[in-house]
Amino acid sequence: MEILADNGALEELSPQNLNAIVACAIAVGTLYCFLGYRTLKIVIALTGFIMAGAVGGALAAWISQSHTVATLVGAGIGGIAGALALFFLYKAGIFVLGFLAATMIGLNTVGVLDESWAPWAVLGIGVGGGIVALLLERLMMTLATAALGAWIVVSGLAFFVLGPPLLRTLEPPIDLSGHEGALLLAWVILAAGGAIMQFATHKSRRPSVAHPMR
């Protein structure tokens, strides 16, 4: 949601288009938060689409000097390529989701420290989260998708309730005073609720029992 907090990006979109984008983001965040593990392949493909689409759109905007059609085409091509890449490279998608969730948490914990080593620590936390996700896929993907989805939902709701300028309060590191603390608390509560619901709805895989021959 940091992209939506960029005043330059906001000025390029009409209010109707911007509202539609944020509403779609909330829907995607809800999917991540409450059904992340059960729809993991879809979530991985969406993550690849969003990440690569943002990069493709930014490159196209830079090359075409912010031409709208070129930017959209670049974002679409990049998004499709990213979605296919992570969808078929399943383990890479698992690592990316674990990395993103761990990095986000690191930014809002270690990242608040005014130390020269803090950025490296955040990077280390992200890489560590990606590696642990590969080792403990079910647990980490449930927690990671719940945390990422809750962050997107809270960001989107903050856009509608508080207005675009206050979305900058969600850019890490978060100041715990005023709206920032309330938004952080809402994120933690929603992420916990999403994780609990996901754990409750995990399908238990029971081995099939062969019936004896009569």
VOKE-87679 format. One record per residue: residue number from 1; residue in one letter; x, y, z of N, C-alpha, C in turn. Coordinates in steps of 0.2 Angstrom, whole numbers. Each point is the difference from the previous one (the first is absolute). Last residue first. Example, Ala and Ser with C-alpha at 12.3 -4.5 7.8 and 13.67 -1.06 7.14 Angstrom:
2
+-----+----+-------+-------+-------+-------+-------+-------+-------+-------+-------+
!   i ! aa !   nc1 !   nc2 !   nc3 !  cac1 !  cac2 !  cac3 !   cc1 !   cc2 !   cc3 !
+-----+----+-------+-------+-------+-------+-------+-------+-------+-------+-------+
!   2 !  S !    64 !   -11 !    35 !     4 !     6 !     1 !    -4 !     5 !     3 !
!   1 !  A !     2 !   -28 !     0 !    -4 !     6 !     0 !     4 !     6 !     0 !
+-----+----+-------+-------+-------+-------+-------+-------+-------+-------+-------+
This chain:
214
+-----+----+-------+-------+-------+-------+-------+-------+-------+-------+-------+
!   i ! aa !   nc1 !   nc2 !   nc3 !  cac1 !  cac2 !  cac3 !   cc1 !   cc2 !   cc3 !
+-----+----+-------+-------+-------+-------+-------+-------+-------+-------+-------+
! 214 !  R !   -70 !  -298 !    11 !    -5 !    -5 !     3 !     0 !    -6 !    -4 !
! 213 !  M !    20 !    20 !     5 !    -4 !    -4 !    -5 !    -5 !    -5 !     3 !
! 212 !  P !     8 !    24 !    11 !     2 !    -7 !    -1 !    -4 !    -4 !    -5 !
! 211 !  H !     5 !    27 !    -1 !    -5 !    -5 !     3 !     3 !    -7 !    -1 !
! 210 !  A !    15 !    23 !     2 !    -3 !    -5 !    -5 !    -4 !    -5 !     4 !
! 209 !  V !     6 !    26 !     5 !     0 !    -6 !     3 !    -3 !    -5 !    -5 !
! 208 !  S !    13 !    25 !    -2 !    -6 !    -4 !    -2 !     1 !    -7 !     3 !
! 207 !  P !    10 !    23 !    11 !     2 !    -5 !    -5 !    -6 !    -5 !    -1 !
! 206 !  R !    -2 !    27 !     6 !     1 !    -7 !     3 !     1 !    -5 !    -5 !
! 205 !  R !     2 !    28 !     4 !     1 !    -6 !    -5 !     1 !    -6 !     3 !
! 204 !  S !   -13 !    25 !     5 !     4 !    -6 !     3 !     1 !    -5 !    -5 !
! 203 !  K !    -4 !    27 !    -4 !    -2 !    -7 !    -1 !     4 !    -5 !     3 !
! 202 !  H !    -4 !    26 !     8 !     5 !    -5 !    -3 !    -3 !    -6 !    -1 !
! 201 !  T !    -9 !    19 !    11 !    -3 !    -2 !    -6 !     4 !    -5 !    -4 !
! 200 !  A !     6 !    12 !    21 !    -6 !    -4 !     1 !    -3 !    -3 !    -6 !
! 199 !  F !    19 !    14 !    -1 !     2 !    -7 !     3 !    -6 !    -4 !     2 !
! 198 !  Q !    -3 !    21 !   -10 !     3 !    -4 !    -5 !     2 !    -7 !     4 !
! 197 !  M !   -10 !    17 !    13 !    -5 !    -2 !    -5 !     4 !    -5 !    -5 !
! 196 !  I !    14 !    11 !    15 !    -4 !    -4 !     4 !    -5 !    -4 !    -5 !
! 195 !  A !    13 !    17 !    -9 !     4 !    -6 !     1 !    -4 !    -5 !     4 !
! 194 !  G !   -10 !    21 !    -4 !     1 !    -3 !    -6 !     4 !    -7 !     1 !
! 193 !  G !    -2 !    15 !    18 !    -7 !    -3 !    -1 !     0 !    -4 !    -7 !
! 192 !  A !    20 !    12 !     7 !    -2 !    -6 !     4 !    -6 !    -3 !    -1 !
! 191 !  A !     5 !    19 !   -12 !     4 !    -5 !    -2 !    -1 !    -6 !     4 !
! 190 !  L !   -12 !    19 !     6 !    -2 !    -3 !    -6 !     4 !    -6 !    -3 !
! 189 !  I !     7 !    13 !    19 !    -6 !    -4 !     1 !    -3 !    -3 !    -6 !
! 188 !  V !    19 !    14 !    -3 !     2 !    -6 !     4 !    -6 !    -4 !     2 !
! 187 !  W !    -3 !    20 !   -12 !     3 !    -5 !    -4 !     2 !    -6 !     4 !
! 186 !  A !    -9 !    18 !    12 !    -5 !    -3 !    -5 !     3 !    -5 !    -4 !
! 185 !  L !    14 !    13 !    13 !    -4 !    -5 !     4 !    -5 !    -3 !    -4 !
! 184 !  L !    12 !    16 !   -10 !     5 !    -5 !     1 !    -4 !    -6 !     4 !
! 183 !  L !   -11 !    21 !    -4 !     1 !    -4 !    -6 !     4 !    -6 !     1 !
! 182 !  A !    -2 !    15 !    17 !    -6 !    -3 !    -1 !     0 !    -5 !    -6 !
! 181 !  G !    19 !    14 !     5 !    -1 !    -6 !     5 !    -7 !    -4 !    -1 !
! 180 !  E !     4 !    20 !   -13 !     5 !    -6 !    -2 !    -1 !    -6 !     5 !
! 179 !  H !   -12 !    21 !     2 !    -3 !    -5 !    -4 !     5 !    -6 !    -2 !
! 178 !  G !     8 !    13 !    21 !    -6 !     2 !    -4 !    -2 !    -6 !    -4 !
! 177 !  S !    24 !    -4 !     8 !    -5 !     5 !     2 !    -5 !     1 !    -5 !
! 176 !  L !    19 !   -15 !    -3 !    -6 !    -3 !     4 !    -4 !     5 !     3 !
! 175 !  D !    15 !    -2 !   -23 !     0 !     4 !     6 !    -6 !    -2 !     4 !
! 174 !  I !    14 !   -14 !   -19 !    -6 !     3 !     2 !     1 !     3 !     7 !
! 173 !  P !    18 !    -5 !   -22 !    -3 !    -2 !     7 !    -6 !     4 !     2 !
! 172 !  P !    -5 !    -6 !   -21 !     5 !    -1 !     6 !     6 !     4 !     0 !
! 171 !  E !   -25 !     6 !    -9 !     6 !    -2 !    -3 !     5 !    -1 !     6 !
! 170 !  L !   -23 !     6 !     2 !     1 !    -7 !     0 !     7 !    -1 !    -3 !
! 169 !  T !    -9 !    22 !     2 !     1 !    -3 !     7 !     2 !    -7 !     0 !
! 168 !  R !    -7 !    12 !   -19 !     7 !     0 !     1 !     2 !    -2 !     7 !
! 167 !  L !   -22 !     2 !    -8 !     3 !    -6 !    -2 !     7 !     0 !     1 !
! 166 !  L !   -14 !    19 !     2 !     1 !    -3 !     6 !     3 !    -7 !    -1 !
! 165 !  P !    -8 !    14 !   -18 !     7 !     3 !     3 !     2 !    -4 !     6 !
! 164 !  P !   -21 !    -6 !   -12 !     6 !    -2 !    -3 !     6 !     3 !     4 !
! 163 !  G !   -23 !    -5 !    14 !     2 !     4 !    -6 !     7 !    -1 !    -3 !
! 162 !  L !   -14 !   -10 !    18 !     4 !     6 !     2 !     2 !     4 !    -5 !
! 161 !  V !   -15 !   -19 !    -4 !    -2 !     3 !     7 !     4 !     6 !     1 !
! 160 !  F !     5 !   -13 !   -19 !    -7 !     2 !    -1 !    -2 !     4 !     7 !
! 159 !  F !    21 !    -9 !    -1 !     0 !     4 !    -6 !    -7 !     3 !     0 !
! 158 !  A !     5 !   -17 !    15 !     2 !     7 !     2 !     0 !     5 !    -5 !
! 157 !  L !    -6 !   -22 !    -5 !    -5 !     3 !     4 !     2 !     7 !     3 !
! 156 !  G !    16 !   -13 !   -12 !    -6 !     2 !    -5 !    -5 !     3 !     4 !
! 155 !  S !    18 !    -9 !    12 !     3 !     6 !    -4 !    -6 !     3 !    -4 !
! 154 !  V !    -4 !   -20 !    12 !     1 !     6 !     5 !     2 !     6 !    -4 !
! 153 !  V !     0 !   -20 !   -12 !    -7 !     2 !     2 !     0 !     6 !     4 !
! 152 !  I !    21 !    -9 !    -6 !    -3 !     2 !    -6 !    -7 !     3 !     2 !
! 151 !  W !    12 !   -12 !    17 !     3 !     7 !    -2 !    -3 !     3 !    -5 !
! 150 !  A !    -7 !   -22 !     5 !    -3 !     5 !     5 !     3 !     7 !    -1 !
! 149 !  G !     8 !   -18 !   -13 !    -7 !     2 !    -2 !    -2 !     5 !     5 !
! 148 !  L !    21 !    -8 !     4 !     0 !     4 !    -6 !    -7 !     2 !    -2 !
! 147 !  A !     2 !   -15 !    19 !     3 !     7 !     1 !     0 !     4 !    -6 !
! 146 !  A !    -8 !   -22 !    -3 !    -4 !     4 !     5 !     3 !     7 !     1 !
! 145 !  T !    13 !   -15 !   -12 !    -6 !     2 !    -4 !    -5 !     4 !     4 !
! 144 !  A !    19 !   -10 !    11 !     2 !     5 !    -5 !    -6 !     3 !    -4 !
! 143 !  L !    -3 !   -18 !    15 !     1 !     6 !     4 !     2 !     6 !    -5 !
! 142 !  T !    -4 !   -22 !    -9 !    -6 !     3 !     3 !     1 !     6 !     4 !
! 141 !  M !    18 !   -10 !   -10 !    -4 !     2 !    -5 !    -7 !     3 !     3 !
! 140 !  M !    16 !   -11 !    14 !     2 !     6 !    -2 !    -4 !     4 !    -6 !
! 139 !  L !    -5 !   -23 !     8 !     0 !     5 !     6 !     1 !     7 !    -3 !
! 138 !  R !     2 !   -17 !   -15 !    -7 !     0 !     2 !     0 !     6 !     5 !
! 137 !  E !    22 !    -6 !    -8 !    -4 !     3 !    -5 !    -7 !     1 !     3 !
! 136 !  L !    24 !    -4 !     8 !    -6 !    -1 !     4 !    -6 !     4 !    -4 !
! 135 !  L !    22 !    -1 !   -10 !     0 !    -5 !     5 !    -6 !    -2 !     3 !
! 134 !  L !     2 !    19 !   -14 !     2 !    -6 !    -4 !     0 !    -6 !     4 !
! 133 !  A !    -2 !    21 !    10 !    -6 !    -2 !    -3 !     0 !    -6 !    -4 !
! 132 !  V !    19 !     9 !    11 !    -4 !    -4 !     4 !    -7 !    -2 !    -3 !
! 131 !  I !    15 !    14 !   -12 !     3 !    -7 !     1 !    -5 !    -4 !     4 !
! 130 !  G !    -6 !    23 !    -3 !    -1 !    -4 !    -6 !     3 !    -7 !     0 !
! 129 !  G !     3 !    15 !    18 !    -7 !    -2 !     0 !    -1 !    -4 !    -7 !
! 128 !  G !    22 !     9 !     3 !    -2 !    -6 !     5 !    -7 !    -2 !     0 !
! 127 !  V !     6 !    19 !   -13 !     3 !    -7 !    -3 !    -1 !    -5 !     5 !
! 126 !  G !    -7 !    20 !     8 !    -4 !    -1 !    -6 !     3 !    -7 !    -3 !
! 125 !  I !    12 !     9 !    18 !    -7 !    -2 !     2 !    -4 !    -3 !    -5 !
! 124 !  G !    20 !    12 !    -5 !     1 !    -7 !     2 !    -6 !    -3 !     3 !
! 123 !  L !    -1 !    22 !    -7 !     1 !    -5 !    -6 !     1 !    -7 !     2 !
! 122 !  V !    -2 !    17 !    17 !    -6 !    -1 !    -3 !     0 !    -5 !    -6 !
! 121 !  A !    20 !     6 !    10 !    -4 !    -4 !     5 !    -6 !    -2 !    -3 !
! 120 !  W !    13 !    16 !   -11 !     3 !    -6 !    -1 !    -4 !    -6 !     4 !
! 119 !  P !    -5 !    23 !     3 !    -3 !    -2 !    -6 !     3 !    -7 !    -2 !
! 118 !  A !     7 !    10 !    21 !    -7 !    -2 !     0 !    -2 !    -2 !    -7 !
! 117 !  W !    22 !     9 !     8 !    -1 !    -8 !    -2 !    -7 !    -2 !    -1 !
! 116 !  S !     7 !    23 !     7 !     2 !    -2 !    -7 !    -1 !    -7 !    -2 !
! 115 !  E !   -16 !    13 !    17 !     6 !    -3 !     0 !     2 !    -2 !    -7 !
! 114 !  D !   -21 !     9 !    14 !     4 !     4 !    -4 !     8 !    -2 !     0 !
! 113 !  L !   -25 !   -14 !     1 !     6 !     2 !     4 !     4 !     4 !    -4 !
! 112 !  V !   -20 !   -10 !    -7 !    -2 !     6 !     3 !     7 !     2 !     4 !
! 111 !  G !    -2 !   -21 !   -12 !     1 !     6 !    -5 !    -1 !     7 !     4 !
! 110 !  V !    -3 !   -22 !    10 !     7 !     2 !     0 !     0 !     6 !    -4 !
! 109 !  T !   -22 !    -5 !     1 !     3 !    -2 !     7 !     7 !     2 !     0 !
! 108 !  N !   -14 !     2 !   -19 !    -4 !     3 !     5 !     3 !    -2 !     7 !
! 107 !  L !     9 !    -9 !   -20 !     0 !     8 !    -1 !    -3 !     3 !     6 !
! 106 !  G !     0 !   -24 !    -1 !     6 !     3 !     1 !     1 !     8 !     0 !
! 105 !  I !   -20 !   -12 !    -7 !     1 !     0 !     7 !     6 !     3 !     2 !
! 104 !  M !    -2 !    -2 !   -23 !    -5 !     4 !     3 !     0 !     1 !     7 !
! 103 !  T !    13 !   -17 !   -10 !     3 !     7 !    -1 !    -5 !     6 !     2 !
! 102 !  A !    -7 !   -23 !     0 !     5 !     1 !     5 !     3 !     7 !     0 !
! 101 !  A !   -16 !    -6 !   -16 !    -3 !     0 !     6 !     5 !     2 !     6 !
! 100 !  L !     8 !    -4 !   -22 !    -4 !     6 !     0 !    -3 !     1 !     7 !
!  99 !  F !    12 !   -20 !    -5 !     4 !     6 !     0 !    -4 !     6 !     1 !
!  98 !  G !   -12 !   -20 !    -3 !     3 !     0 !     7 !     5 !     6 !     0 !
!  97 !  L !   -10 !    -3 !   -21 !    -5 !     2 !     5 !     3 !     0 !     7 !
!  96 !  V !    14 !    -7 !   -17 !    -1 !     7 !    -1 !    -6 !     2 !     5 !
!  95 !  F !     7 !   -23 !    -1 !     5 !     4 !     3 !    -2 !     8 !     0 !
!  94 !  I !   -14 !   -15 !   -11 !    -1 !    -1 !     8 !     6 !     4 !     3 !
!  93 !  G !     0 !    -1 !   -23 !    -6 !     4 !     2 !    -1 !     0 !     8 !
!  92 !  A !    17 !   -13 !   -11 !     1 !     7 !     0 !    -5 !     4 !     2 !
!  91 !  K !    -4 !   -23 !    -2 !     4 !     2 !     6 !     2 !     7 !     0 !
!  90 !  Y !   -13 !    -7 !   -19 !    -3 !     0 !     6 !     4 !     1 !     6 !
!  89 !  L !     0 !     5 !   -26 !     5 !    -1 !     5 !    -2 !     0 !     7 !
!  88 !  F !   -16 !     3 !   -17 !     4 !    -6 !    -2 !     6 !    -2 !     4 !
!  87 !  F !   -13 !    20 !     5 !    -5 !    -6 !     0 !     4 !    -6 !    -2 !
!  86 !  L !    12 !    20 !    -1 !    -1 !    -2 !     7 !    -5 !    -6 !     0 !
!  85 !  A !     4 !    10 !   -21 !     6 !    -2 !     3 !    -1 !    -3 !     7 !
!  84 !  L !   -18 !    10 !   -11 !     1 !    -7 !    -3 !     7 !    -2 !     3 !
!  83 !  A !    -7 !    21 !     6 !    -5 !    -5 !     3 !     2 !    -7 !    -3 !
!  82 !  G !    13 !    19 !    -8 !     1 !    -2 !     7 !    -5 !    -5 !     3 !
!  81 !  A !    -3 !     8 !   -22 !     6 !    -4 !     0 !     2 !    -2 !     8 !
!  80 !  I !   -19 !    13 !    -4 !    -1 !    -6 !    -3 !     6 !    -5 !     1 !
!  79 !  G !     2 !    23 !     6 !    -4 !    -3 !     5 !    -2 !    -8 !    -3 !
!  78 !  G !    12 !    16 !   -14 !     4 !    -2 !     6 !    -4 !    -5 !     5 !
!  77 !  I !   -12 !     9 !   -19 !     5 !    -5 !    -2 !     4 !    -2 !     6 !
!  76 !  G !   -15 !    17 !     5 !    -3 !    -6 !    -2 !     5 !    -6 !    -2 !
!  75 !  A !     8 !    22 !     4 !    -3 !    -3 !     6 !    -3 !    -7 !    -1 !
!  74 !  G !     6 !    13 !   -19 !     6 !    -2 !     4 !    -2 !    -4 !     6 !
!  73 !  V !   -17 !    11 !   -11 !     2 !    -6 !    -4 !     6 !    -3 !     3 !
!  72 !  L !    -8 !    20 !     9 !    -5 !    -6 !     1 !     3 !    -6 !    -3 !
!  71 !  T !    12 !    20 !    -4 !     1 !    -2 !     7 !    -5 !    -6 !     2 !
!  70 !  A !    -2 !    10 !   -21 !     6 !    -3 !     0 !     1 !    -3 !     7 !
!  69 !  V !   -18 !    14 !    -3 !    -1 !    -7 !    -4 !     6 !    -4 !     1 !
!  68 !  T !     1 !    22 !     9 !    -5 !    -4 !     3 !     0 !    -7 !    -3 !
!  67 !  H !    22 !    16 !     1 !    -6 !    -1 !    -5 !    -4 !    -5 !     3 !
!  66 !  S !    21 !     9 !     9 !    -6 !     0 !     3 !    -6 !     0 !    -4 !
!  65 !  Q !    23 !    -1 !    -8 !    -2 !     6 !     3 !    -7 !     1 !     2 !
!  64 !  S !    12 !   -19 !   -10 !    -5 !     3 !    -4 !    -2 !     7 !     3 !
!  63 !  I !    16 !   -15 !    11 !     2 !     1 !    -7 !    -5 !     4 !    -4 !
!  62 !  W !    -5 !    -3 !    23 !     7 !     3 !    -1 !     2 !     1 !    -7 !
!  61 !  A !   -19 !   -13 !     5 !    -2 !     7 !     2 !     7 !     4 !    -1 !
!  60 !  A !     2 !   -23 !    -2 !    -4 !     3 !    -6 !    -1 !     7 !     1 !
!  59 !  L !     9 !   -11 !    18 !     5 !     0 !    -5 !    -3 !     3 !    -6 !
!  58 !  A !   -14 !    -4 !    18 !     5 !     5 !     2 !     5 !     1 !    -6 !
!  57 !  G !   -16 !   -18 !    -1 !    -3 !     7 !    -1 !     5 !     6 !     1 !
!  56 !  G !     8 !   -22 !     4 !    -1 !     1 !    -7 !    -4 !     7 !    -1 !
!  55 !  V !     3 !    -7 !    22 !     7 !     1 !    -3 !    -1 !     2 !    -7 !
!  54 !  A !   -19 !    -7 !    12 !     2 !     7 !     2 !     7 !     2 !    -3 !
!  53 !  G !    -9 !   -21 !    -5 !    -4 !     5 !    -3 !     2 !     7 !     2 !
!  52 !  A !    10 !   -19 !    11 !     3 !     1 !    -7 !    -4 !     5 !    -4 !
!  51 !  M !    -8 !    -5 !    22 !     6 !     2 !     0 !     3 !     2 !    -7 !
!  50 !  I !   -22 !    -9 !     2 !     1 !     6 !     3 !     7 !     3 !     0 !
!  49 !  F !    -4 !   -22 !    -8 !    -3 !     5 !    -5 !     0 !     7 !     3 !
!  48 !  G !     8 !   -18 !    13 !     4 !     1 !    -5 !    -3 !     5 !    -5 !
!  47 !  T !   -13 !    -6 !    18 !     6 !     3 !     2 !     4 !     2 !    -5 !
!  46 !  L !   -18 !   -13 !    -5 !    -2 !     7 !     1 !     6 !     4 !     2 !
!  45 !  A !     2 !   -24 !    -2 !     0 !     4 !    -6 !    -2 !     7 !     0 !
!  44 !  I !     0 !   -13 !    20 !     7 !     1 !    -3 !     0 !     3 !    -7 !
!  43 !  V !   -21 !    -5 !    10 !     4 !     6 !     4 !     7 !     1 !    -3 !
!  42 !  I !   -12 !   -18 !    -8 !    -3 !     6 !    -2 !     3 !     6 !     3 !
!  41 !  K !     6 !   -21 !     7 !     3 !     1 !    -6 !    -3 !     6 !    -3 !
!  40 !  L !    -8 !    -6 !    21 !     7 !     2 !     0 !     3 !     1 !    -7 !
!  39 !  T !   -22 !    -4 !    13 !     0 !     2 !    -7 !     7 !     3 !    -1 !
!  38 !  R !    -4 !    -9 !    21 !    -5 !    -4 !    -4 !     0 !     2 !    -7 !
!  37 !  Y !    12 !    13 !    16 !     3 !    -7 !    -1 !    -4 !    -4 !    -5 !
!  36 !  G !    -8 !    22 !     5 !     7 !     0 !    -3 !     2 !    -7 !    -1 !
!  35 !  L !   -21 !    11 !     9 !     0 !    -6 !    -4 !     7 !    -1 !    -4 !
!  34 !  F !    -5 !    19 !    15 !    -5 !    -5 !     3 !     0 !    -7 !    -4 !
!  33 !  C !    14 !    20 !    -6 !     0 !     0 !     8 !    -4 !    -6 !     2 !
!  32 !  Y !     3 !     5 !   -24 !     6 !    -2 !     4 !    -1 !    -1 !     7 !
!  31 !  L !   -18 !     8 !   -12 !     1 !    -7 !    -2 !     7 !    -2 !     4 !
!  30 !  T !    -6 !    22 !     3 !    -5 !    -4 !     4 !     1 !    -8 !    -2 !
!  29 !  G !    12 !    17 !   -12 !     2 !    -1 !     7 !    -4 !    -4 !     4 !
!  28 !  V !    -7 !     5 !   -21 !     6 !    -4 !    -1 !     3 !    -1 !     7 !
!  27 !  A !   -18 !    15 !    -1 !    -2 !    -7 !    -2 !     5 !    -5 !     0 !
!  26 !  I !     6 !    23 !     2 !    -3 !    -3 !     7 !    -3 !    -7 !    -2 !
!  25 !  A !     8 !    12 !   -18 !     6 !    -2 !     4 !    -3 !    -3 !     7 !
!  24 !  C !   -15 !     9 !   -16 !     3 !    -7 !    -2 !     5 !    -2 !     4 !
!  23 !  A !    -9 !    21 !     5 !    -5 !    -5 !     1 !     3 !    -7 !    -2 !
!  22 !  V !    13 !    19 !    -6 !     1 !    -2 !     8 !    -6 !    -5 !     2 !
!  21 !  I !     0 !     7 !   -23 !     6 !    -3 !     2 !     1 !    -2 !     7 !
!  20 !  A !   -19 !    13 !    -6 !     0 !    -7 !    -3 !     6 !    -4 !     1 !
!  19 !  N !     0 !    23 !     6 !    -4 !    -3 !     4 !    -1 !    -8 !    -2 !
!  18 !  L !    12 !    15 !   -14 !     4 !    -2 !     6 !    -4 !    -4 !     5 !
!  17 !  N !   -11 !     8 !   -20 !     5 !    -6 !    -1 !     4 !    -2 !     6 !
!  16 !  Q !   -15 !    19 !     2 !    -4 !    -7 !    -2 !     5 !    -6 !    -1 !
!  15 !  P !     9 !    23 !     2 !    -2 !    -3 !     7 !    -4 !    -7 !    -1 !
!  14 !  S !    19 !     6 !   -18 !    -6 !     3 !     2 !    -3 !    -3 !     7 !
!  13 !  L !    27 !     1 !    -7 !    -6 !    -4 !    -1 !    -7 !     4 !     2 !
!  12 !  E !    24 !     8 !     1 !    -1 !    -3 !    -7 !    -7 !    -4 !    -1 !
!  11 !  E !     8 !    10 !    21 !    -2 !     5 !    -5 !    -1 !    -3 !    -7 !
!  10 !  L !     8 !   -14 !    18 !    -7 !     2 !     1 !    -2 !     5 !    -5 !
!   9 !  A !    22 !    -6 !     0 !    -4 !    -6 !    -3 !    -7 !     2 !     1 !
!   8 !  G !    15 !    15 !    10 !     1 !     0 !    -8 !    -5 !    -5 !    -3 !
!   7 !  N !     2 !     1 !    24 !    -4 !     5 !    -3 !     0 !     0 !    -8 !
!   6 !  D !     4 !   -22 !    16 !     4 !     5 !    -4 !    -5 !     5 !    -3 !
!   5 !  A !    -8 !   -19 !    12 !     2 !     6 !     4 !     4 !     5 !    -3 !
!   4 !  L !    -6 !   -21 !   -10 !    -6 !     5 !     0 !     1 !     6 !     5 !
!   3 !  I !    17 !   -17 !    -2 !    -1 !     4 !    -6 !    -5 !     4 !     0 !
!   2 !  E !     4 !   -13 !    19 !     4 !     6 !    -1 !    -1 !     3 !    -6 !
!   1 !  M !   -10 !   -21 !     6 !    -4 !     6 !     0 !     4 !     6 !     0 !
+-----+----+-------+-------+-------+-------+-------+-------+-------+-------+-------+
